[in-house]
Amino acid sequence: MRLLPSAIAVWIAGGLLAVLTSQVATADDRKSDDDETEQAEIDLLGLAARMLHDGHHRRALTVLKDVNLNDPELDVARFYTLRGLAYAELHDFPKARADFEKAIAKGQKDPAVNVYLAQACFSQKDYKCTLAAIARAGSKGRDSAGVLLMKAEAAWSVGRKGDSLAALELGEKRFAANPEFQRLQIFHLIELGLYQTAISVSDRYVARTEAKAEDYVAVAEALRGARQFKRAQLLMEAAKLRFPEDENVTVQLAHCYLEDGKKFASAMLFEDAARRNEKYTLEAAELYKEAGVLYRASWLNGRVSDQTAKSKQRLSLLLESEDFEGITAMVGKLTRLGLMKDEPVRYAVAYAYYKTSRFADAESQLKGLTDPQLFESALQLRKAIAGCREVGWECVP
């Protein structure tokens, strides 16, 4: 999230640089021919100011290199302010910060310089410096949505949770058209465990006419993260009615149902999402399988393009439906895909061979299994095979 959008930079440049430029023009009118050295220095600062105002930041730096810092008549505070502005516009924040700090130390009083210093400090994750600069900016620190957002994030980062929420609440009141204040409030309130307040803010947030599908999804994810599953489900049901064709809304609602134990409903939603994006097909099939709707799971499995994932899921479905002949028929494909190196797959195939009375093939697959989790099962299967061989045709695997 960019906390200082271009509009803020324009406001600062339009205010501070306009003042600086006008100061140059006034000074030019007052100077006499006897003050040539001072005039030349002021002209350089004025030229740099105009270049900054017109967006020529690198050119401004070039001009400022020619300024004589040893000139006793030089407005040093103004020099460092201009150079700091150039560095800030070029996103060289360490140099910008150093120059803004020098400008303030030399007597720069314009509060807008503190706003720029706050941005430079924030970019370096020096949040204490950010907050101090915003405080010195006075009303300028409250006149911009971007600065209030920056203050809220900086305060949160240094543990001043109350100050962060206060800044967000002020921002919501003063900049009602900006949804970011409500969005951040929701996340912070949930993190603090203040769920009812978060829900109240989320209701205002999603009630906005300009609220987008991703806004609903973001709030639902925060609620799910706080294990407020029912609330997230209700929110996403409303979003589904408002954005019925949105893939992310459908998937988010599917997760909400899944967390509520409603696997069949979740499977239907994943299938709906799979009509727009094939990557959800495998998950839809898996959920149908877990919900016991095997015919639907098998149909969707047939539409999976990833052959490895498809075959592993197909094997699982055949085991679930006890189609052991179908499993043994898959051995060639499983081998070609390299899946027979997967010990759980080999055990499943061995079990299918046992259930179809192909004992030698079953024992062949059991050889070399090293997975400790399969050891006991493999041991029991070998005993069952040995028992069948003892009784012959009377054995019913």
matplotlib code that plots the C-alpha trace (Angstrom):
import matplotlib.pyplot as plt

x = [0.0, 1.5, 0.7, 1.7, 0.1, 1.1, -1.8, 0.0, 3.3, 1.5, -0.1, 3.3, 5.1, 2.3, 2.4, 6.0, 7.6, 5.2, 6.1, 9.8, 9.5, 7.6, 10.2, 12.8, 11.0, 10.5, 14.2, 15.2, 13.3, 15.0, 18.6, 20.9, 23.9, 26.2, 25.0, 26.1, 27.4, 24.3, 22.1, 23.8, 23.3, 19.6, 19.2, 20.5, 18.1, 15.2, 16.1, 16.2, 12.8, 11.3, 12.8, 11.3, 7.9, 8.0, 9.1, 12.7, 14.2, 17.6, 18.2, 17.4, 20.1, 22.6, 21.9, 22.2, 25.6, 26.9, 25.6, 28.4, 27.6, 30.2, 28.4, 27.4, 24.3, 23.0, 19.6, 21.0, 17.7, 16.1, 19.0, 18.6, 14.9, 15.1, 17.7, 15.7, 12.6, 14.6, 15.9, 12.4, 10.8, 13.6, 12.8, 16.3, 14.8, 18.0, 19.5, 16.2, 15.8, 19.3, 18.6, 15.2, 16.8, 19.5, 16.9, 14.9, 18.1, 19.0, 15.6, 13.2, 9.7, 7.4, 5.3, 5.2, 8.9, 8.1, 5.5, 8.2, 10.6, 7.9, 7.6, 11.4, 11.5, 8.5, 10.3, 13.2, 10.8, 11.9, 8.4, 9.4, 10.9, 7.8, 5.5, 7.7, 7.8, 4.0, 3.5, 5.7, 3.7, 0.7, -2.4, -0.6, -0.4, -4.2, -5.0, -4.1, -5.6, -2.2, -0.4, -3.1, -2.8, 1.0, 0.6, -1.8, 0.6, 3.6, 1.8, 0.6, 4.2, 5.6, 2.9, 0.8, -2.4, -4.8, -3.1, -3.3, -7.0, -7.6, -5.9, -8.0, -11.2, -10.3, -9.5, -12.8, -14.6, -12.5, -12.1, -15.3, -14.8, -11.5, -12.4, -8.8, -9.5, -12.3, -10.4, -7.4, -9.6, -11.2, -7.9, -6.5, -9.7, -9.8, -6.1, -7.0, -9.9, -12.5, -14.7, -18.0, -16.5, -14.8, -18.1, -19.7, -17.0, -17.1, -20.9, -20.2, -17.3, -19.2, -22.3, -20.4, -21.8, -18.3, -17.4, -15.8, -15.7, -12.1, -13.2, -15.6, -13.0, -10.4, -12.8, -13.9, -10.3, -9.6, -12.7, -11.7, -8.2, -9.9, -12.0, -15.2, -16.4, -20.1, -19.7, -17.4, -20.0, -22.8, -20.7, -19.7, -23.2, -24.2, -21.2, -22.2, -25.6, -23.9, -21.1, -22.5, -19.9, -16.8, -14.4, -12.7, -16.0, -17.2, -14.0, -14.0, -17.6, -16.6, -13.9, -16.4, -18.8, -15.9, -14.8, -18.4, -18.3, -20.5, -18.5, -21.2, -22.1, -18.4, -17.9, -20.8, -19.2, -15.8, -17.4, -19.0, -15.6, -14.1, -16.3, -14.3, -11.0, -10.0, -7.6, -10.5, -11.7, -9.4, -10.5, -14.2, -13.8, -12.0, -14.7, -17.5, -15.5, -15.3, -19.0, -19.7, -21.0, -18.6, -20.3, -19.9, -16.3, -15.5, -17.0, -15.0, -11.9, -12.2, -11.9, -8.6, -5.8, -2.9, -2.3, -0.3, -2.9, -5.7, -4.4, -3.7, -7.2, -8.6, -6.9, -8.4, -11.8, -11.5, -10.4, -13.4, -15.8, -13.9, -13.3, -10.2, -10.2, -10.2, -7.1, -5.2, -6.0, -4.3, -0.9, 0.5, -0.4, 0.8, 4.1, 4.5, 3.8, 6.4, 3.7, 4.6, 7.7, 5.2, 4.9, 1.3, 0.4, 2.3, 0.5, -2.9, -2.0, -0.8, -4.1, -6.1, -4.1, -4.9, -8.6, -8.6, -6.7, -3.5, -1.3, 2.1, 1.6, 0.5, 3.7, 5.8, 4.4, 4.9, 8.7, 10.9, 8.3, 10.2, 7.6, 7.1, 3.4, 2.8, 4.9, 2.1, -0.4, 2.0, 2.7, -1.1, -1.6, 1.2, -0.4, -3.7, -2.1, -0.4, -3.8, -5.5, -2.8, -3.3, -7.1, -7.0, -10.3, -12.1, -10.4, -12.5, -10.2]
y = [0.0, 3.4, 5.7, 8.9, 9.0, 11.4, 13.8, 14.5, 15.2, 17.6, 19.4, 19.7, 20.8, 23.2, 24.8, 24.7, 25.2, 27.9, 29.8, 29.3, 30.4, 33.5, 34.3, 34.2, 36.6, 39.1, 38.8, 39.4, 42.7, 44.0, 43.2, 45.8, 45.5, 45.7, 42.3, 40.2, 37.2, 37.0, 37.5, 34.6, 32.3, 33.2, 32.7, 29.1, 28.3, 30.0, 28.0, 24.7, 25.6, 26.2, 22.9, 21.0, 22.6, 21.5, 18.0, 18.2, 16.7, 15.5, 18.8, 20.6, 18.5, 19.4, 23.1, 22.8, 21.3, 24.7, 26.5, 27.8, 26.5, 28.8, 32.0, 33.7, 35.2, 31.8, 30.6, 27.3, 26.0, 26.6, 25.0, 21.8, 21.9, 22.1, 19.3, 17.1, 17.6, 16.5, 13.4, 12.6, 12.9, 10.5, 8.1, 8.4, 8.6, 8.3, 11.4, 13.2, 12.5, 13.8, 17.0, 17.6, 17.2, 19.7, 22.1, 22.0, 22.3, 25.4, 27.0, 25.7, 26.3, 25.2, 22.3, 20.6, 19.8, 17.7, 15.8, 15.0, 14.0, 11.7, 10.0, 9.6, 8.1, 5.8, 4.4, 3.5, 1.9, 4.4, 4.8, 6.8, 9.4, 9.3, 10.0, 12.8, 14.5, 14.2, 15.7, 18.7, 19.1, 20.2, 20.6, 19.6, 16.1, 15.9, 17.5, 14.6, 11.1, 9.7, 11.2, 10.0, 6.5, 6.7, 7.8, 5.0, 2.4, 3.9, 4.0, 0.4, -0.7, 0.7, -0.7, 2.5, 0.6, 3.3, 6.1, 4.0, 3.4, 7.0, 8.1, 5.7, 6.9, 10.5, 9.6, 7.9, 11.0, 13.5, 11.5, 9.5, 8.8, 6.8, 3.2, 2.4, 3.8, 1.4, -1.5, -1.1, -0.6, -4.0, -5.8, -4.1, -4.5, -8.2, -8.6, -7.0, -9.4, -6.6, -8.6, -6.8, -3.4, -4.9, -6.3, -2.9, -1.3, -4.1, -3.5, 0.2, -0.9, -3.3, -1.1, 1.4, 1.7, 1.5, -1.6, -4.1, -7.9, -7.9, -5.7, -8.4, -11.1, -9.1, -8.7, -12.3, -13.5, -11.3, -12.8, -16.3, -15.6, -14.6, -17.9, -15.8, -18.4, -17.8, -14.0, -14.6, -17.0, -14.5, -11.7, -13.8, -15.0, -11.3, -10.9, -13.9, -12.3, -9.0, -10.5, -13.9, -14.3, -13.4, -16.3, -15.1, -14.5, -18.0, -19.6, -17.5, -18.6, -22.2, -22.0, -20.5, -23.5, -25.9, -24.5, -24.9, -28.6, -28.2, -30.2, -30.8, -27.1, -26.2, -28.8, -27.2, -23.8, -25.1, -26.8, -23.4, -21.7, -24.5, -23.5, -20.3, -21.6, -25.3, -25.2, -25.7, -28.9, -31.2, -29.6, -29.8, -33.5, -34.1, -32.4, -34.4, -37.6, -36.5, -35.7, -39.2, -38.1, -40.4, -40.3, -36.5, -36.7, -39.3, -37.1, -34.1, -36.1, -37.0, -33.2, -32.7, -31.8, -32.6, -36.3, -37.0, -35.3, -36.8, -40.4, -40.1, -38.9, -41.5, -44.2, -42.7, -42.7, -46.4, -47.3, -45.5, -47.3, -50.6, -51.0, -53.1, -54.4, -50.7, -50.1, -53.0, -51.8, -48.5, -50.0, -49.3, -45.7, -45.2, -46.7, -44.4, -41.4, -42.5, -42.9, -46.4, -44.9, -43.4, -46.0, -45.2, -45.8, -49.1, -50.2, -49.3, -51.4, -54.3, -54.2, -54.2, -57.2, -59.0, -58.2, -59.7, -62.8, -61.9, -62.8, -63.0, -59.5, -58.2, -59.5, -58.1, -54.6, -55.0, -55.7, -52.8, -50.7, -48.6, -46.1, -46.6, -45.6, -48.4, -51.1, -52.4, -52.4, -54.2, -56.8, -57.5, -57.7, -60.3, -62.4, -62.2, -63.4, -66.3, -67.2, -67.3, -69.5, -72.0, -72.3, -72.1, -71.5, -71.0, -67.7, -64.6, -61.6]
z = [0.0, -1.0, 1.9, 0.2, -3.2, -5.9, -4.9, -1.6, -3.3, -5.6, -2.7, -1.0, -4.1, -5.0, -1.6, -0.5, -3.9, -4.9, -1.8, -2.5, -6.1, -5.1, -2.5, -5.2, -7.5, -4.6, -3.7, -7.3, -7.4, -4.3, -5.2, -6.6, -8.9, -6.0, -4.6, -7.6, -5.6, -3.4, -6.5, -8.3, -5.4, -5.0, -8.7, -8.4, -5.6, -7.6, -10.7, -8.7, -7.2, -10.6, -11.9, -9.0, -9.5, -13.1, -12.3, -13.4, -10.2, -11.5, -13.2, -9.9, -8.2, -10.9, -10.4, -6.6, -6.9, -8.1, -4.9, -2.7, 0.8, 2.3, 1.2, 4.4, 2.7, 1.5, 2.8, 4.0, 5.3, 1.9, 0.1, 2.1, 1.8, -2.0, -2.2, 0.1, -2.1, -5.1, -3.4, -2.1, -5.5, -6.8, -3.9, -2.5, 1.0, 3.1, 1.5, 1.6, 5.3, 6.0, 4.1, 5.7, 9.1, 8.2, 6.9, 10.1, 12.2, 10.1, 10.9, 8.3, 9.8, 7.0, 8.4, 5.0, 5.3, 8.3, 6.2, 3.7, 6.5, 7.9, 4.5, 4.3, 7.8, 7.1, 4.0, 6.2, 8.8, 11.4, 12.8, 15.9, 13.6, 11.4, 14.3, 15.7, 12.3, 11.8, 15.3, 14.4, 11.2, 13.3, 11.2, 8.1, 9.6, 9.7, 6.4, 4.2, 4.1, 3.2, 6.1, 8.5, 7.1, 7.5, 11.1, 11.8, 10.5, 12.2, 15.5, 15.1, 14.3, 17.5, 19.7, 20.1, 19.2, 20.6, 18.7, 15.5, 15.9, 16.8, 13.6, 11.6, 13.2, 12.5, 8.9, 8.5, 9.7, 7.7, 4.5, 4.3, 0.6, 1.3, 2.3, 3.5, 7.0, 7.6, 6.0, 8.3, 11.3, 10.7, 10.5, 13.6, 15.6, 14.8, 15.8, 19.1, 19.6, 19.4, 17.2, 17.7, 17.0, 13.9, 12.7, 13.1, 11.0, 8.5, 8.1, 7.2, 5.0, 2.8, 2.7, 0.7, -2.8, -4.2, -2.2, -4.6, -4.5, -3.2, -0.3, 0.8, 0.3, 2.4, 5.3, 5.2, 5.3, 8.3, 10.0, 9.2, 10.5, 13.8, 13.6, 13.2, 10.6, 10.9, 10.5, 7.5, 6.0, 6.3, 4.8, 1.8, 1.2, 0.8, -1.5, -3.6, -4.2, -5.2, -7.3, -8.5, -11.2, -9.2, -8.9, -5.7, -3.9, -4.8, -3.5, -0.3, 0.4, -0.3, 2.3, 4.8, 4.3, 4.6, 7.9, 9.0, 8.2, 5.1, 2.6, 0.0, -0.2, -0.4, -3.2, -5.2, -4.9, -5.9, -8.9, -9.8, -9.6, -11.7, -14.6, -14.7, -13.6, -14.1, -11.2, -8.7, -10.4, -8.3, -5.1, -6.0, -6.8, -3.5, -1.5, -3.3, -2.4, 1.3, 1.2, -0.1, -3.5, -5.4, -8.8, -9.0, -7.7, -10.4, -13.1, -12.1, -11.7, -15.4, -16.2, -14.3, -16.6, -14.3, -15.0, -11.8, -9.5, -11.5, -11.2, -7.5, -6.9, -9.2, -7.1, -4.0, -5.5, -6.6, -3.1, -1.6, -3.9, -3.4, -7.2, -6.8, -10.4, -11.5, -9.4, -10.8, -14.3, -13.4, -12.6, -16.0, -16.0, -12.4, -13.4, -16.4, -14.2, -11.6, -8.9, -8.0, -6.3, -3.8, -1.0, -0.1, -3.8, -3.8, -0.7, -2.2, -5.3, -3.2, -1.3, -4.5, -5.8, -2.5, -2.8, -6.3, -5.1, -7.0, -4.0, -5.7, -7.3, -3.8, -2.2, -5.0, -4.2, -0.5, -0.9, 0.0, 1.8, 4.4, 5.5, 9.3, 9.0, 6.5, 8.3, 10.5, 7.7, 5.4, 8.1, 8.6, 4.8, 4.5, 7.3, 5.5, 2.3, 4.1, 5.6, 2.2, 0.8, 3.7, 3.1, -0.6, -2.4, 0.8, 1.4, 0.7, 0.7]

ax = plt.figure().add_subplot(projection="3d")
ax.plot(x, y, z, "-o")
ax.set_aspect("equal")
plt.show()
